Amino acid sequence: MPDRLLAVPDPKNYRFAVFCCSFKWDLGSTPDHALALFVDQAMAERYGALMWPNTFQVVDLLAPAGSPQ
């Protein structure tokens, strides 16, 4: 990274993934990819609500498999 004032991001710090969930409006037939990653769940939920108020979903990437989100 050329700018010494920017820290190198560590992907393992970004626990919460935001999905737009196009399938909820029958707009896609393939699995949705995460569109944003956040350290904080509240920030992820605010972002999703602003971008896709009726369809977004926040997923905790560190939650045990099979647990409700």
PDB file of N, CA, C and O in Angstrom:
ATOM      1  N   MET A   1       0.851  -1.177   0.000  1.00  0.00           N
ATOM      2  CA  MET A   1       0.000   0.000   0.000  1.00  0.00           C
ATOM      3  C   MET A   1       0.895   1.238   0.000  1.00  0.00           C
ATOM      4  O   MET A   1       1.760   1.377   0.865  1.00  0.00           O
ATOM      5  N   PRO A   2       0.698   2.118  -0.943  1.00  0.00           N
ATOM      6  CA  PRO A   2       1.588   3.265  -1.061  1.00  0.00           C
ATOM      7  C   PRO A   2       1.383   4.343   0.011  1.00  0.00           C
ATOM      8  O   PRO A   2       2.322   5.082   0.307  1.00  0.00           O
ATOM      9  N   ASP A   3       0.197   4.457   0.595  1.00  0.00           N
ATOM     10  CA  ASP A   3      -0.077   5.510   1.570  1.00  0.00           C
ATOM     11  C   ASP A   3       0.235   5.015   2.979  1.00  0.00           C
ATOM     12  O   ASP A   3      -0.445   4.125   3.488  1.00  0.00           O
ATOM     13  N   ARG A   4       1.247   5.580   3.601  1.00  0.00           N
ATOM     14  CA  ARG A   4       1.675   5.121   4.926  1.00  0.00           C
ATOM     15  C   ARG A   4       0.668   5.434   6.021  1.00  0.00           C
ATOM     16  O   ARG A   4       0.800   4.924   7.134  1.00  0.00           O
ATOM     17  N   LEU A   5      -0.346   6.268   5.736  1.00  0.00           N
ATOM     18  CA  LEU A   5      -1.362   6.606   6.728  1.00  0.00           C
ATOM     19  C   LEU A   5      -2.537   5.632   6.731  1.00  0.00           C
ATOM     20  O   LEU A   5      -3.432   5.741   7.568  1.00  0.00           O
ATOM     21  N   LEU A   6      -2.536   4.688   5.803  1.00  0.00           N
ATOM     22  CA  LEU A   6      -3.600   3.689   5.746  1.00  0.00           C
ATOM     23  C   LEU A   6      -3.069   2.359   6.248  1.00  0.00           C
ATOM     24  O   LEU A   6      -2.062   1.850   5.755  1.00  0.00           O
ATOM     25  N   ALA A   7      -3.756   1.805   7.235  1.00  0.00           N
ATOM     26  CA  ALA A   7      -3.355   0.499   7.761  1.00  0.00           C
ATOM     27  C   ALA A   7      -3.748  -0.592   6.773  1.00  0.00           C
ATOM     28  O   ALA A   7      -4.752  -0.466   6.073  1.00  0.00           O
ATOM     29  N   VAL A   8      -2.976  -1.637   6.717  1.00  0.00           N
ATOM     30  CA  VAL A   8      -3.290  -2.784   5.868  1.00  0.00           C
ATOM     31  C   VAL A   8      -4.449  -3.544   6.520  1.00  0.00           C
ATOM     32  O   VAL A   8      -4.328  -3.977   7.666  1.00  0.00           O
ATOM     33  N   PRO A   9      -5.569  -3.712   5.808  1.00  0.00           N
ATOM     34  CA  PRO A   9      -6.716  -4.406   6.397  1.00  0.00           C
ATOM     35  C   PRO A   9      -6.428  -5.890   6.632  1.00  0.00           C
ATOM     36  O   PRO A   9      -5.760  -6.545   5.833  1.00  0.00           O
ATOM     37  N   ASP A  10      -6.937  -6.385   7.720  1.00  0.00           N
ATOM     38  CA  ASP A  10      -6.807  -7.803   8.049  1.00  0.00           C
ATOM     39  C   ASP A  10      -8.183  -8.450   7.859  1.00  0.00           C
ATOM     40  O   ASP A  10      -9.084  -8.188   8.655  1.00  0.00           O
ATOM     41  N   PRO A  11      -8.375  -9.280   6.840  1.00  0.00           N
ATOM     42  CA  PRO A  11      -9.690  -9.848   6.538  1.00  0.00           C
ATOM     43  C   PRO A  11     -10.346 -10.587   7.708  1.00  0.00           C
ATOM     44  O   PRO A  11     -11.573 -10.617   7.800  1.00  0.00           O
ATOM     45  N   LYS A  12      -9.563 -11.173   8.590  1.00  0.00           N
ATOM     46  CA  LYS A  12     -10.180 -11.927   9.693  1.00  0.00           C
ATOM     47  C   LYS A  12     -10.873 -11.016  10.706  1.00  0.00           C
ATOM     48  O   LYS A  12     -11.616 -11.507  11.556  1.00  0.00           O
ATOM     49  N   ASN A  13     -10.649  -9.705  10.636  1.00  0.00           N
ATOM     50  CA  ASN A  13     -11.325  -8.763  11.534  1.00  0.00           C
ATOM     51  C   ASN A  13     -12.745  -8.443  11.085  1.00  0.00           C
ATOM     52  O   ASN A  13     -13.534  -7.917  11.870  1.00  0.00           O
ATOM     53  N   TYR A  14     -13.080  -8.748   9.849  1.00  0.00           N
ATOM     54  CA  TYR A  14     -14.375  -8.379   9.296  1.00  0.00           C
ATOM     55  C   TYR A  14     -15.345  -9.548   9.429  1.00  0.00           C
ATOM     56  O   TYR A  14     -15.431 -10.418   8.561  1.00  0.00           O
ATOM     57  N   ARG A  15     -16.068  -9.539  10.539  1.00  0.00           N
ATOM     58  CA  ARG A  15     -16.904 -10.661  10.950  1.00  0.00           C
ATOM     59  C   ARG A  15     -18.300 -10.662  10.310  1.00  0.00           C
ATOM     60  O   ARG A  15     -18.889 -11.729  10.138  1.00  0.00           O
ATOM     61  N   PHE A  16     -18.830  -9.503   9.962  1.00  0.00           N
ATOM     62  CA  PHE A  16     -20.220  -9.402   9.508  1.00  0.00           C
ATOM     63  C   PHE A  16     -20.292  -9.082   8.016  1.00  0.00           C
ATOM     64  O   PHE A  16     -19.722  -8.097   7.548  1.00  0.00           O
ATOM     65  N   ALA A  17     -21.002  -9.933   7.286  1.00  0.00           N
ATOM     66  CA  ALA A  17     -21.157  -9.778   5.839  1.00  0.00           C
ATOM     67  C   ALA A  17     -22.566  -9.277   5.538  1.00  0.00           C
ATOM     68  O   ALA A  17     -23.535  -9.729   6.149  1.00  0.00           O
ATOM     69  N   VAL A  18     -22.675  -8.352   4.603  1.00  0.00           N
ATOM     70  CA  VAL A  18     -23.975  -7.810   4.187  1.00  0.00           C
ATOM     71  C   VAL A  18     -24.285  -8.324   2.788  1.00  0.00           C
ATOM     72  O   VAL A  18     -23.468  -8.216   1.873  1.00  0.00           O
ATOM     73  N   PHE A  19     -25.468  -8.878   2.641  1.00  0.00           N
ATOM     74  CA  PHE A  19     -25.956  -9.387   1.364  1.00  0.00           C
ATOM     75  C   PHE A  19     -27.179  -8.568   0.958  1.00  0.00           C
ATOM     76  O   PHE A  19     -27.979  -8.186   1.812  1.00  0.00           O
ATOM     77  N   CYS A  20     -27.330  -8.295  -0.340  1.00  0.00           N
ATOM     78  CA  CYS A  20     -28.497  -7.530  -0.795  1.00  0.00           C
ATOM     79  C   CYS A  20     -29.715  -8.432  -0.975  1.00  0.00           C
ATOM     80  O   CYS A  20     -30.845  -7.944  -0.960  1.00  0.00           O
ATOM     81  N   CYS A  21     -29.511  -9.709  -1.142  1.00  0.00           N
ATOM     82  CA  CYS A  21     -30.583 -10.719  -1.229  1.00  0.00           C
ATOM     83  C   CYS A  21     -31.553 -10.481  -2.384  1.00  0.00           C
ATOM     84  O   CYS A  21     -32.757 -10.340  -2.172  1.00  0.00           O
ATOM     85  N   SER A  22     -31.030 -10.436  -3.590  1.00  0.00           N
ATOM     86  CA  SER A  22     -31.875 -10.237  -4.771  1.00  0.00           C
ATOM     87  C   SER A  22     -32.896 -11.363  -4.934  1.00  0.00           C
ATOM     88  O   SER A  22     -33.938 -11.173  -5.561  1.00  0.00           O
ATOM     89  N   PHE A  23     -32.599 -12.525  -4.374  1.00  0.00           N
ATOM     90  CA  PHE A  23     -33.531 -13.660  -4.484  1.00  0.00           C
ATOM     91  C   PHE A  23     -34.869 -13.370  -3.802  1.00  0.00           C
ATOM     92  O   PHE A  23     -35.881 -13.979  -4.149  1.00  0.00           O
ATOM     93  N   LYS A  24     -34.884 -12.459  -2.846  1.00  0.00           N
ATOM     94  CA  LYS A  24     -36.133 -12.144  -2.132  1.00  0.00           C
ATOM     95  C   LYS A  24     -37.140 -11.446  -3.040  1.00  0.00           C
ATOM     96  O   LYS A  24     -38.329 -11.396  -2.725  1.00  0.00           O
ATOM     97  N   TRP A  25     -36.671 -10.907  -4.167  1.00  0.00           N
ATOM     98  CA  TRP A  25     -37.542 -10.273  -5.153  1.00  0.00           C
ATOM     99  C   TRP A  25     -37.516 -11.038  -6.476  1.00  0.00           C
ATOM    100  O   TRP A  25     -37.924 -10.516  -7.514  1.00  0.00           O
ATOM    101  N   ASP A  26     -37.037 -12.264  -6.428  1.00  0.00           N
ATOM    102  CA  ASP A  26     -36.921 -13.102  -7.632  1.00  0.00           C
ATOM    103  C   ASP A  26     -36.114 -12.416  -8.728  1.00  0.00           C
ATOM    104  O   ASP A  26     -36.466 -12.490  -9.906  1.00  0.00           O
ATOM    105  N   LEU A  27     -35.034 -11.749  -8.336  1.00  0.00           N
ATOM    106  CA  LEU A  27     -34.191 -11.044  -9.309  1.00  0.00           C
ATOM    107  C   LEU A  27     -32.925 -11.802  -9.658  1.00  0.00           C
ATOM    108  O   LEU A  27     -32.136 -11.347 -10.486  1.00  0.00           O
ATOM    109  N   GLY A  28     -32.726 -12.934  -9.045  1.00  0.00           N
ATOM    110  CA  GLY A  28     -31.522 -13.689  -9.353  1.00  0.00           C
ATOM    111  C   GLY A  28     -31.731 -15.170  -9.131  1.00  0.00           C
ATOM    112  O   GLY A  28     -32.555 -15.583  -8.316  1.00  0.00           O
ATOM    113  N   SER A  29     -30.976 -15.960  -9.865  1.00  0.00           N
ATOM    114  CA  SER A  29     -31.092 -17.413  -9.705  1.00  0.00           C
ATOM    115  C   SER A  29     -29.805 -18.021  -9.157  1.00  0.00           C
ATOM    116  O   SER A  29     -29.757 -19.213  -8.851  1.00  0.00           O
ATOM    117  N   THR A  30     -28.774 -17.210  -9.035  1.00  0.00           N
ATOM    118  CA  THR A  30     -27.506 -17.702  -8.492  1.00  0.00           C
ATOM    119  C   THR A  30     -27.338 -17.169  -7.070  1.00  0.00           C
ATOM    120  O   THR A  30     -27.960 -16.170  -6.711  1.00  0.00           O
ATOM    121  N   PRO A  31     -26.518 -17.812  -6.268  1.00  0.00           N
ATOM    122  CA  PRO A  31     -26.319 -17.335  -4.896  1.00  0.00           C
ATOM    123  C   PRO A  31     -25.744 -15.912  -4.868  1.00  0.00           C
ATOM    124  O   PRO A  31     -24.860 -15.569  -5.653  1.00  0.00           O
ATOM    125  N   ASP A  32     -26.260 -15.104  -3.958  1.00  0.00           N
ATOM    126  CA  ASP A  32     -25.754 -13.742  -3.789  1.00  0.00           C
ATOM    127  C   ASP A  32     -24.400 -13.781  -3.099  1.00  0.00           C
ATOM    128  O   ASP A  32     -24.160 -14.610  -2.221  1.00  0.00           O
ATOM    129  N   HIS A  33     -23.527 -12.883  -3.502  1.00  0.00           N
ATOM    130  CA  HIS A  33     -22.235 -12.721  -2.842  1.00  0.00           C
ATOM    131  C   HIS A  33     -22.348 -11.592  -1.830  1.00  0.00           C
ATOM    132  O   HIS A  33     -23.162 -10.683  -1.998  1.00  0.00           O
ATOM    133  N   ALA A  34     -21.537 -11.645  -0.783  1.00  0.00           N
ATOM    134  CA  ALA A  34     -21.488 -10.541   0.171  1.00  0.00           C
ATOM    135  C   ALA A  34     -21.004  -9.294  -0.559  1.00  0.00           C
ATOM    136  O   ALA A  34     -20.063  -9.352  -1.351  1.00  0.00           O
ATOM    137  N   LEU A  35     -21.650  -8.177  -0.286  1.00  0.00           N
ATOM    138  CA  LEU A  35     -21.290  -6.934  -0.955  1.00  0.00           C
ATOM    139  C   LEU A  35     -20.491  -6.002  -0.058  1.00  0.00           C
ATOM    140  O   LEU A  35     -19.885  -5.044  -0.538  1.00  0.00           O
ATOM    141  N   ALA A  36     -20.489  -6.277   1.241  1.00  0.00           N
ATOM    142  CA  ALA A  36     -19.710  -5.452   2.170  1.00  0.00           C
ATOM    143  C   ALA A  36     -19.391  -6.286   3.405  1.00  0.00           C
ATOM    144  O   ALA A  36     -20.166  -7.155   3.803  1.00  0.00           O
ATOM    145  N   LEU A  37     -18.250  -6.009   3.994  1.00  0.00           N
ATOM    146  CA  LEU A  37     -17.822  -6.676   5.229  1.00  0.00           C
ATOM    147  C   LEU A  37     -17.576  -5.614   6.291  1.00  0.00           C
ATOM    148  O   LEU A  37     -17.038  -4.545   6.004  1.00  0.00           O
ATOM    149  N   PHE A  38     -17.975  -5.920   7.519  1.00  0.00           N
ATOM    150  CA  PHE A  38     -17.839  -4.964   8.611  1.00  0.00           C
ATOM    151  C   PHE A  38     -17.288  -5.641   9.857  1.00  0.00           C
ATOM    152  O   PHE A  38     -17.448  -6.846  10.055  1.00  0.00           O
ATOM    153  N   VAL A  39     -16.638  -4.842  10.689  1.00  0.00           N
ATOM    154  CA  VAL A  39     -16.148  -5.302  11.995  1.00  0.00           C
ATOM    155  C   VAL A  39     -17.305  -5.336  12.984  1.00  0.00           C
ATOM    156  O   VAL A  39     -17.364  -6.212  13.846  1.00  0.00           O
ATOM    157  N   ASP A  40     -18.225  -4.382  12.860  1.00  0.00           N
ATOM    158  CA  ASP A  40     -19.303  -4.169  13.832  1.00  0.00           C
ATOM    159  C   ASP A  40     -20.664  -4.527  13.225  1.00  0.00           C
ATOM    160  O   ASP A  40     -20.966  -4.130  12.099  1.00  0.00           O
ATOM    161  N   GLN A  41     -21.476  -5.268  13.964  1.00  0.00           N
ATOM    162  CA  GLN A  41     -22.786  -5.694  13.461  1.00  0.00           C
ATOM    163  C   GLN A  41     -23.726  -4.516  13.255  1.00  0.00           C
ATOM    164  O   GLN A  41     -24.449  -4.475  12.260  1.00  0.00           O
ATOM    165  N   ALA A  42     -23.730  -3.563  14.172  1.00  0.00           N
ATOM    166  CA  ALA A  42     -24.630  -2.412  14.035  1.00  0.00           C
ATOM    167  C   ALA A  42     -24.304  -1.612  12.771  1.00  0.00           C
ATOM    168  O   ALA A  42     -25.209  -1.149  12.076  1.00  0.00           O
ATOM    169  N   MET A  43     -23.037  -1.455  12.482  1.00  0.00           N
ATOM    170  CA  MET A  43     -22.644  -0.739  11.260  1.00  0.00           C
ATOM    171  C   MET A  43     -23.104  -1.498  10.022  1.00  0.00           C
ATOM    172  O   MET A  43     -23.564  -0.893   9.054  1.00  0.00           O
ATOM    173  N   ALA A  44     -22.981  -2.823  10.055  1.00  0.00           N
ATOM    174  CA  ALA A  44     -23.415  -3.652   8.927  1.00  0.00           C
ATOM    175  C   ALA A  44     -24.920  -3.515   8.715  1.00  0.00           C
ATOM    176  O   ALA A  44     -25.385  -3.410   7.581  1.00  0.00           O
ATOM    177  N   GLU A  45     -25.672  -3.516   9.802  1.00  0.00           N
ATOM    178  CA  GLU A  45     -27.127  -3.401   9.685  1.00  0.00           C
ATOM    179  C   GLU A  45     -27.550  -2.022   9.192  1.00  0.00           C
ATOM    180  O   GLU A  45     -28.492  -1.914   8.406  1.00  0.00           O
ATOM    181  N   ARG A  46     -26.881  -0.979   9.635  1.00  0.00           N
ATOM    182  CA  ARG A  46     -27.195   0.376   9.140  1.00  0.00           C
ATOM    183  C   ARG A  46     -26.906   0.480   7.649  1.00  0.00           C
ATOM    184  O   ARG A  46     -27.703   1.034   6.893  1.00  0.00           O
ATOM    185  N   TYR A  47     -25.780  -0.046   7.235  1.00  0.00           N
ATOM    186  CA  TYR A  47     -25.417  -0.012   5.816  1.00  0.00           C
ATOM    187  C   TYR A  47     -26.455  -0.766   4.981  1.00  0.00           C
ATOM    188  O   TYR A  47     -26.937  -0.250   3.973  1.00  0.00           O
ATOM    189  N   GLY A  48     -26.793  -1.974   5.398  1.00  0.00           N
ATOM    190  CA  GLY A  48     -27.783  -2.753   4.661  1.00  0.00           C
ATOM    191  C   GLY A  48     -29.128  -2.064   4.582  1.00  0.00           C
ATOM    192  O   GLY A  48     -29.777  -2.072   3.536  1.00  0.00           O
ATOM    193  N   ALA A  49     -29.552  -1.462   5.696  1.00  0.00           N
ATOM    194  CA  ALA A  49     -30.851  -0.776   5.726  1.00  0.00           C
ATOM    195  C   ALA A  49     -30.866   0.444   4.816  1.00  0.00           C
ATOM    196  O   ALA A  49     -31.900   0.769   4.231  1.00  0.00           O
ATOM    197  N   LEU A  50     -29.734   1.117   4.693  1.00  0.00           N
ATOM    198  CA  LEU A  50     -29.664   2.285   3.807  1.00  0.00           C
ATOM    199  C   LEU A  50     -29.609   1.884   2.340  1.00  0.00           C
ATOM    200  O   LEU A  50     -30.203   2.551   1.493  1.00  0.00           O
ATOM    201  N   MET A  51     -28.904   0.806   2.031  1.00  0.00           N
ATOM    202  CA  MET A  51     -28.722   0.401   0.636  1.00  0.00           C
ATOM    203  C   MET A  51     -29.889  -0.426   0.099  1.00  0.00           C
ATOM    204  O   MET A  51     -30.351  -0.187  -1.017  1.00  0.00           O
ATOM    205  N   TRP A  52     -30.362  -1.383   0.868  1.00  0.00           N
ATOM    206  CA  TRP A  52     -31.415  -2.310   0.435  1.00  0.00           C
ATOM    207  C   TRP A  52     -32.412  -2.504   1.576  1.00  0.00           C
ATOM    208  O   TRP A  52     -32.423  -3.572   2.188  1.00  0.00           O
ATOM    209  N   PRO A  53     -33.243  -1.520   1.882  1.00  0.00           N
ATOM    210  CA  PRO A  53     -34.072  -1.553   3.090  1.00  0.00           C
ATOM    211  C   PRO A  53     -35.009  -2.754   3.214  1.00  0.00           C
ATOM    212  O   PRO A  53     -35.335  -3.156   4.331  1.00  0.00           O
ATOM    213  N   ASN A  54     -35.441  -3.323   2.122  1.00  0.00           N
ATOM    214  CA  ASN A  54     -36.425  -4.411   2.194  1.00  0.00           C
ATOM    215  C   ASN A  54     -35.844  -5.798   1.985  1.00  0.00           C
ATOM    216  O   ASN A  54     -36.548  -6.791   2.166  1.00  0.00           O
ATOM    217  N   THR A  55     -34.584  -5.887   1.611  1.00  0.00           N
ATOM    218  CA  THR A  55     -34.076  -7.211   1.259  1.00  0.00           C
ATOM    219  C   THR A  55     -32.750  -7.604   1.882  1.00  0.00           C
ATOM    220  O   THR A  55     -32.370  -8.771   1.787  1.00  0.00           O
ATOM    221  N   PHE A  56     -32.026  -6.691   2.514  1.00  0.00           N
ATOM    222  CA  PHE A  56     -30.676  -7.017   2.977  1.00  0.00           C
ATOM    223  C   PHE A  56     -30.690  -8.059   4.092  1.00  0.00           C
ATOM    224  O   PHE A  56     -31.700  -8.278   4.760  1.00  0.00           O
ATOM    225  N   GLN A  57     -29.543  -8.686   4.264  1.00  0.00           N
ATOM    226  CA  GLN A  57     -29.353  -9.649   5.352  1.00  0.00           C
ATOM    227  C   GLN A  57     -27.908  -9.548   5.819  1.00  0.00           C
ATOM    228  O   GLN A  57     -26.982  -9.487   5.009  1.00  0.00           O
ATOM    229  N   VAL A  58     -27.728  -9.532   7.143  1.00  0.00           N
ATOM    230  CA  VAL A  58     -26.395  -9.501   7.739  1.00  0.00           C
ATOM    231  C   VAL A  58     -26.098 -10.887   8.290  1.00  0.00           C
ATOM    232  O   VAL A  58     -26.914 -11.463   9.010  1.00  0.00           O
ATOM    233  N   VAL A  59     -24.938 -11.418   7.953  1.00  0.00           N
ATOM    234  CA  VAL A  59     -24.550 -12.761   8.391  1.00  0.00           C
ATOM    235  C   VAL A  59     -23.286 -12.660   9.235  1.00  0.00           C
ATOM    236  O   VAL A  59     -22.307 -12.023   8.844  1.00  0.00           O
ATOM    237  N   ASP A  60     -23.327 -13.296  10.389  1.00  0.00           N
ATOM    238  CA  ASP A  60     -22.158 -13.377  11.268  1.00  0.00           C
ATOM    239  C   ASP A  60     -21.292 -14.526  10.769  1.00  0.00           C
ATOM    240  O   ASP A  60     -21.674 -15.689  10.892  1.00  0.00           O
ATOM    241  N   LEU A  61     -20.143 -14.214  10.214  1.00  0.00           N
ATOM    242  CA  LEU A  61     -19.292 -15.228   9.612  1.00  0.00           C
ATOM    243  C   LEU A  61     -18.630 -16.150  10.639  1.00  0.00           C
ATOM    244  O   LEU A  61     -18.118 -17.211  10.281  1.00  0.00           O
ATOM    245  N   LEU A  62     -18.641 -15.748  11.912  1.00  0.00           N
ATOM    246  CA  LEU A  62     -18.021 -16.573  12.948  1.00  0.00           C
ATOM    247  C   LEU A  62     -19.036 -17.349  13.777  1.00  0.00           C
ATOM    248  O   LEU A  62     -18.661 -18.062  14.708  1.00  0.00           O
ATOM    249  N   ALA A  63     -20.311 -17.216  13.447  1.00  0.00           N
ATOM    250  CA  ALA A  63     -21.352 -17.955  14.166  1.00  0.00           C
ATOM    251  C   ALA A  63     -21.220 -19.448  13.865  1.00  0.00           C
ATOM    252  O   ALA A  63     -20.872 -19.827  12.746  1.00  0.00           O
ATOM    253  N   PRO A  64     -21.493 -20.292  14.852  1.00  0.00           N
ATOM    254  CA  PRO A  64     -21.432 -21.736  14.592  1.00  0.00           C
ATOM    255  C   PRO A  64     -22.428 -22.131  13.496  1.00  0.00           C
ATOM    256  O   PRO A  64     -23.514 -21.560  13.396  1.00  0.00           O
ATOM    257  N   ALA A  65     -22.051 -23.090  12.697  1.00  0.00           N
ATOM    258  CA  ALA A  65     -22.928 -23.557  11.607  1.00  0.00           C
ATOM    259  C   ALA A  65     -24.239 -24.057  12.166  1.00  0.00           C
ATOM    260  O   ALA A  65     -24.263 -24.796  13.151  1.00  0.00           O
ATOM    261  N   GLY A  66     -25.334 -23.655  11.537  1.00  0.00           N
ATOM    262  CA  GLY A  66     -26.655 -24.097  11.943  1.00  0.00           C
ATOM    263  C   GLY A  66     -27.318 -23.235  12.981  1.00  0.00           C
ATOM    264  O   GLY A  66     -28.479 -23.474  13.314  1.00  0.00           O
ATOM    265  N   SER A  67     -26.625 -22.230  13.516  1.00  0.00           N
ATOM    266  CA  SER A  67     -27.251 -21.370  14.517  1.00  0.00           C
ATOM    267  C   SER A  67     -28.069 -20.298  13.830  1.00  0.00           C
ATOM    268  O   SER A  67     -27.707 -19.854  12.740  1.00  0.00           O
ATOM    269  N   PRO A  68     -29.169 -19.869  14.443  1.00  0.00           N
ATOM    270  CA  PRO A  68     -29.990 -18.821  13.813  1.00  0.00           C
ATOM    271  C   PRO A  68     -29.218 -17.504  13.770  1.00  0.00           C
ATOM    272  O   PRO A  68     -28.457 -17.183  14.683  1.00  0.00           O
ATOM    273  N   GLN A  69     -29.428 -16.758  12.703  1.00  0.00           N
ATOM    274  CA  GLN A  69     -28.733 -15.473  12.537  1.00  0.00           C
ATOM    275  C   GLN A  69     -29.580 -14.351  13.031  1.00  0.00           C
ATOM    276  O   GLN A  69     -29.166 -13.193  12.975  1.00  0.00           O
TER     277      GLN A  69
END
